[in-house]
Amino acid sequence: MVRRQPAKRAPLDVERRARVHARRLSLLALVVAGVWLPLTVAAAPPEPEADPARSSDEPSDAKPTWIKHRIIPGERVIEIAARYHVSADSLIRWNKLDPKNPQIFAGRTLRVLTNFAPPPQKKIEYVVKSGDTWNKIAKAHRVDADTLRLRWNPKVPRAFKAGQTLVIWVEPVVKQAKPGAAAGGDASSVAALPPLPLVAIRSGSISVGTPSNGKIVNALQLPENNQLYTLRRPDEAFGSSHTLEHLQLAIARWRRDSGFTGALKIGAISKQGGGKLKPHSSHRSGRDVDIRLPVINNGSAEQVSDVDWDALWGLVMALVDTGEVKTIYLTTDRQKHLLAAAKRAGADQATIERVLQYPEKSGHNNGIVRNQSGHTAHIHVRFNCASNETRCEDN
C-alpha cells in the first residue's frame, strides 16, 4: 500500500495565528433550538481526512477512530470539541466548516476522530411544579440555568407556570472501576501497580500565620520532578513540608490513574521564607499552589476548547482525596465545564455537591472548588494546616 505524502505544513507562527483566529471565531457558532445562526445552510460535509497533527497526549492508548456526534440544541463547536478531547480547529476542518463562521444546527451530526467517546447526552422532559424557578430546576439537574432557559427552552416564558414541560439534556451517569482495579480483579491488582515517581520531601518546613499574612519557617523548595510537573518559577516554589508532600503525591496518583501524559506546570507557591509575593494577596505562608490547567495538543490554558476538562476533574479529585485540601479556586464560567467532566466520569450527586460550588454563584460557601475572579487558566489550591503547625491559621 502506497502512503500518501502529507501536505507541506505552513510555518509555525503563521499556522498558530490561523488556529487562534479560527478558535475565536468558533465561539460564534451557536445553535438555538435547531435554527441556523445566521440562516445559511451548508452542504453535508464529505468524508473528512485524519488529522496528521493529532497529539498522543490523549486519555487512551487506543487508536483514534471516527465517530458521529449528534448536535443538541444550543451546542457550540467549542463545547463539542472539549467533550471529545480534540481542538475546535480540527473539528471545523474534519467537517468542512467555514473557519470564519462555522455553522452547525441541532439534529445534524459531526464527524470526530477521537479515542475518547463519552456516551451521548440524554434528553429528558420535566414538568414544572408549583414553586419551581429556572435556577431551582437547573440546580436539581446540575445544569446551567441560562443554558436551560435560553438554549433548550427559548419558547418558554421566563415566568413559566406549573404544568409546563421543559426539555433538559443531562449527562448519563457512567459507573467506572476504581483507579488501579482491573476489570474482574481483586486487591492483588492494586498491589501490582508501578511505584509512584516521588522525590523525597524533607520534614521541618512549617507554615506560620494566615495565607495572606504569614511566613514559612525552614522554607523548603518543591523539588524538580519532570515525570510529574515542571516549575514555572522555581524562586516562587517554596512551601511547607505538609503542602509539598501532598501536592506531589496527588499529582503522581493522578498521572498513574488517568494516564495523562501532557505537561503540568506549577506556578506560584511562596517565595523563600514566605511573606508578600506580588501580585498575589495570598501565597505568603507556603500553603497556596497555582497549577496551570492541563491542555490538549499543547494548546493554551486560556482557551476553553484547549483545556482537558476530564483530566482536570481527575486532578481535582486526586487533590481532594488527599483529605488535606481546604479550597480550590476556579471561576464559575470554567466550573461548568468541570461539572460536565464530572458527569462524564460517573461522579455521583453527593460527590459533585461536595466538590463543586457551581451552579451556585459567588458568595455561597458550599463546595471545595469555589469562584474567584482571575482564576481562568489555572487553579489555586489551598492546603490545610498540618497537625504540627501550631501557629498556622486560616483567614
N, C-alpha and C positions, 0 to 999 in steps of 0.2 A: 504494500500500500504506500503510495507516494504522499508524503506530508506536505501540505501547502505552507509555503513560507509566510510568516506573519508580515503584515504591512509595516513599513518603517515607521517608528514612533516619532512623534513630534518632540522637540527639545523639552526638557523637564519644566522650565519656567513657563513656557507657553502652554503646555498641557495642563499644568497645575492651575494657571489662571482660568483656563477654559472650564476645568472641573468646578472651581469655586463659583464661576459665573452661572453655570448650569444648576449648581446646587441651590443657589439663592433663588433662581427663577422657579425651581421645582416647588418652592414653598407656596407659589401661587396656584398650584394645581389642586383646587378644592372642588369637591363634589358635594352638592347639596340635593338630597332627595332624588337622585337619579337624573339631575338636569346638568347639561354641559355648562361650564363657565369658562370662556364665552361659548355662545351657541354655535359651535363649529364641529362638524362630525369628521373624524379622521377615519381613514380606511383601516380595516383589521390588519394588525401587524403581521408580516411574514415571519417565517421561522427564524428566530434570532440565532446569531453565532455565539459560541462560547467566549467568555471573557478571558483573554490571554493574560491579563494583568492581575488576575484574582490571587489574593494572598493565601498562604497556608495557615494564617492565624485565625482559623475558623473553629467552631466548637466541636467538630468531629473529624476523625481521620478518614471517614468515608469519602469516596469520590463524589464531587458535586453532581447533582442530576437536575434535569429540567422538571419543574412542577408548575402547576397553574394556580394562580391566586384569583379568587372571585372578589371583585371590589364591592365593599359595602357602602351604603350611603354616607357621604361626608368624608370618606377616606382620602388621605393625601399621599402623594408619591413618597414623600419623605417618611411617612409612617409605615408604609408597606415595606420600604427598603430596610428600615430598622427592624421590622418584625422578622425578616429572613436573614439578617446579618450581612446585607450587601449594601453597596453605595447607591444613592439616588441616581448618580450619573450612569451606573451600569444598568439599572432598571429602565431608565429612559432609552438607553442605547439598544438594549435587547428587544424592546417593544416598539422601536422606530418612532418614538415620540419626539415632538419638536422640543429641543433643549431650551428654546426661548419661551415656550409656552406649552408645557407638557399637559395635555388634556386627557383626563380619564373620567369615566362615569360609572355609576352603580350598576351592577349586574354583568358587566363585561369581565373578561379575565385577562390577567397579565402573565407573561412567561417569566419565570425566575430560575436562575441557575444557583442552587444552594445545596449545602449539606445540613442545613438546619431548617426543618419544616414543622413548626408547631401546628396543632390541629386548628381548623378554621373556627372563627368566632361563631357563636350560636345566637340566632335571633329568637328572642322571647317577647311575649306580649304581656303587658302589665296593666291591670285595671285600676284606675285611680280610686283611692279610698278617701273618705272624709278626713280632713286634717293633713292630707299629703301636700308637700311642696316639691318643687323641682329639686332643691338641694337634698331634701329628705330621701326622695326616691333614688337620686344619684348616689348618695352615701350608702344606702342599703344594698345597692348593686355594685358598689365600688367602681363607679364610672364618673366621668367629668360632667358636671351639671350643664355647662354650655354645650358640650357635645350632645348630650341627651336632648336638650331643647332645640338647638339651632340646626344640628345636622340630621338627627334621626326623626325628629318630630316638628318640623318647621311649620306645619299647618295647624298645630295645636296651639291655642292661645296661651299666652303667659299665665293668665288667670284661669286655669282649667277647672273643670268641675268633676265631682265624684261620678264614677261610671264611665268616664272617657278611657280609651285604650291607648297606651303608649307602646312604641317599639323600642326595645333595648337590645343592643348587641353585647354579649358577655363572652369572656374568655372561658372555655371549658376547663375544668379542673383536671389536671393530669397527675396521677399518682406516680411518683418516681421512687426508685430504690434509694435508700440512704447511701450517702457517699461512701465509697470503699466496699460496698457489699455487692457481690456478683449475683446475677440472677440465679435464684435457687441455691445460693451459697449460705454459709454459716459464718460464725465468728472467725474461723480459720482464714477466711478470705481477707478479713481486715488485717490480720497479722502478716499477711503476705505482701502488704503494700510496701513500696520502697521507702527508705528513710527520708525524712524531710531535710532539705539542704539548709540547715540552720547554722548561723555563725554565733559562737558563744557571746552572750551578753553578761558582762560582769555586774555584780550587785554593788550597792553603795551610792548610786546616783539618786538623790532624793528631791522630790518636788516640795517646795515650801510656798505657802500663801495661795492666792487665787490665780486662775489663768490670766486675769487682766491686771494683777498686781502682785506678782510673785517672783520667784527665782529658783535656781537649781543649785543644790549643794553637791559637790563632787561630780560635776556635769560629765555625761557620757555621750559620745557621738554615735549615731546609728552607723554600724559598720557597713562597708560596701558588701553587696551580695548580688552580683549580676544575674544569678539564676532566678532571683525573686523580684528585684527592683533596681532602679538607678536613682541617685540623689541629684536633684536639680541644683541645689545649693548646699554643698557639704558644710559650709560655715554656719548654716542655719538648721543643721540636723542634729542638734543636741537635745536630749530628753532624759526623763527619769528612767531608771532601770526597768521599772514596772511597765511603763509605756512602751519602751523599745522591745522588750521581751514579747509582749502580747501582740504588738504590731507585726513583728517578723513572723510569729507563729501563725497568725491569722492569714497573712499573705501566702505562706508556704502551704497551708491546708487548702486554701482557695485554689491555688495553681494545681495542686495534686488532684483535687476533686472535680474541678471544672475543665481541666485540660487547656486552659487559656495560656497561650504562648506569646502573646503580644507584649509590648513594652508596658511597664508600670512605673510611673515617675512619682517619687516622693518629693513634695515641696517643703515649705517651711514647717519646722517644729519649734525650736527655740535657738537663740544664739548661745554660745558658751557662757555658762553661768546664769542664763535667763535674763529677765528684765525686758525693757521695752524693745520691741522689734518692729521697726517701720516697714510697711504702713499699717500693721495689724494692731488692733486694740487688745488682742489676747496674745497667745503664743509666748507667754512670759515665764511659765513655770514647768515647761517640759512635758505637758500633757496634751497639747493640741498638735494634730498632724494634718497637713494638707496633702491629699492624694489626687493626682490628675485622673480624670475619668478614663477608663480603658476604651480604646478605639479599634475600629475595623480598618484593615488595609492601610495602616499608617496615616489615618485621617486626622482631623482636627477635633479636639475635645470641645471646641467652641460650637461645632456644627452638630445639631441633634442627630442628623442622619448618619454621622460618622461614629457616634458613641455605641459601644457594645453594651446595650442595656441589660442583656441577660448575664453577661459577665459581671457587670456592676452589681446586679442583685446578688449574685453569688458572693462577691466580695463583701458587700454589706452584711450578709448573713454570717460569713466567716468571722467578721469583726464582732457582730452581736453575740455569736456563740461563744466567744471568749468569756462572756459574763463580766467584762471589765470596761465596756464602752458605755459612757453616760449619754452622749448625744452625737449625732451626725448631722451636719448642716448641708442642705441642698435646696435650691429654690423650688417653689411649688410647681412651676411650669415644667421643671425637669422631673419632679417626683411622679407626675402622671405617667411618664414613660417607664419609670421604675415599677410602678404598680402593674402595668401591662406585663412586664417581665416577670414579676412575682406570680402572676396568674399563670403565665406560660410554664413556670417552674412547678406549678402544682401547690403553691403555698395556700394553706387553709386560711379561713377568715380570721381566726384568732391571731395567727401569726402576722397577717397583714395589718390588723388593727394595732397590734403591739409594736410593730416596727415603723409603720408609716404614719405621718401626720396627715398626709393627703387622703381624702379631698378636703379636709378642714383647712381653713386659711390660717395665715399668721395670727398669733395670739392664742391659739389653742395649744396647750402643752401636752397633748397626747402624742404618743409615738416617739421612737428614738430618732428617726430621720425627720428633721424639722426645717421649716423655711427660714432662710437667712439671705438677704439680698447680697448679690455679688458672687454667690456660690453656684455658678452655672457650668463651669468647665472643670471643677474639682469638688471633692467632698472634704469637709473639715470635720475630722474625727476628734472627739474629746474623750480621753480615758479617765477612769475613776482614780481616786487616790488609793495608794496601796495601804495595806493594813499597818505597815511600819512607818508610814509617813504621817506622824502625829501632828505636824504643823501644816499639812496640806489642807486646803479649804476649797469649797465651791463658791462661785459668785453669789 
